[in-house]
Amino acid sequence: MLDQISSYIKELYKRKPELTRKEFIDKTELTEFLPVVDDDVARFLRLIMRIAKPKRILEIGTSIGYSTTSMAQILKEYGGKITTIEYDEKVAEQAKLNFINAGVEEYVELKLGDAREILPSLQERYDLIFQDVDKRLYPSLFNDCLRILKRDGILIAEDTLFPVLDLDEKWQTLIKPMEQFNELVVNCPEFDSTLLPIGDGVIIAVKK
């Protein structure tokens, strides 16, 4: 049933003139990088951008910059900045090239390093935080995300249905931390949230 739903949605949107995952990857020279978000997740991010118009955005986990670029294309219409964090230097360099090619480089600040070290040093308050980093880090980053998110700010996290998906054996170690993270968000008194079955699961929370 889920495959049928996914196929229907993909077919429905295939003629819309929007940046697609495949198009972005095909234009990227680097071949080894962590997976980027699915098209439906990128669409969801762009929709949230149009609704909330966040000006200060933090992205944790850049990869080659597909989700960053998707958000930045909307951000450039009304102004603001995305700060994005990437651990892998080679992947970060490719992301920078992709930002330039997409014409969004002036709206993106890329920080190279470990999110566990960078987040505690951040004093900026963000309107929106998008998290798509190593899933084992999600629980340990939670408190800092809560701290630097503004009141009425939005937290979005990718891959939150890992606990119930039929994952390959190599991804099994990611299930437990995702269960822990989901519990943290759902049971946090400072958040109103819901988990949406798009992509591999997206949780969205608003700080009260």
Summary of the structure (lengths in Angstrom):
residues: 208
radius of gyration: 16.2
end to end distance: 35.5
largest distance: 44.9
contacts: 655
relative contact order: 0.14
helix: 50%
strand: 21%
